[in-house]
């Protein structure tokens, strides 16, 4: 599912993106929804597609996928 996004973690701004994404009050809900509802049914979903489908920022999707070991 990485689609070339794995190198984003090498960017020096990655820790700031993680901090910002996790500060979102809905982060835990989005993580659980993606883990429990989306990934079991769509294993090859591109992060951009997932962002558009759920209406959440791409950065948050990347942080969630990384936390779930899918980035």
N, C-alpha and C positions, 0 to 999 in steps of 0.2 A: 504494500500500500504506500510505500514511501514516495514513489514518483519523483525522486530527485530531491526530496526535502530533508534528507538526513544530514546534509552538510550545513543546514541552517543552525544546527546546534554548535557549530564551530565559530559562528559569528560572536563577537564580543558582546553584542546586545542581547544574546539569548537569555541570560539570567534576568534581564529587565523584562523581557517578554513573558517569561515564566511568572515573575512576581506580579506583573500587571494582570495576566490572565487569572491567576489564582486569587487576586483581590476582588474579582467579580463575584458578587453574592450568589449568582446562579452557577458558578463554576462546578460545584459538587453535583448539582442537578444535571448539568450538561454532560459531565463525565459519566455519571450513572446511566443516563439515557443512551449515550453512545455505546457504552460497554454492554448494557443489557438488551437494548432494543435494535440498535442500528447494526453493529458489527456482526452479530450472529446471522443476520439476513443479507448482508452486503459486504463480504470480505474484501472485495477489490474496489471499494469506493475511493475515488480520488479526494484528497483533503479539500480541494477547491469545490468539488461537487458537494461534499458534506457541509462545508461552510454555507454554501448557497441554499442547500436543502433545509438546513436548520435555522438559517438566518443569524448565525453567530460569526464573529470575526475569524478569518483564516488563522491568525496567530493563536487564538484560543484553541482552535481545532488541532493545530500542530502540537501545542503543549499537552492537550488531552491525549492525543495519539502517542506522544512520547511517554507519557506517564503510564499508558496501557501497554507499552512495549510494541507498538504497531508502527512507529515512525522509522 
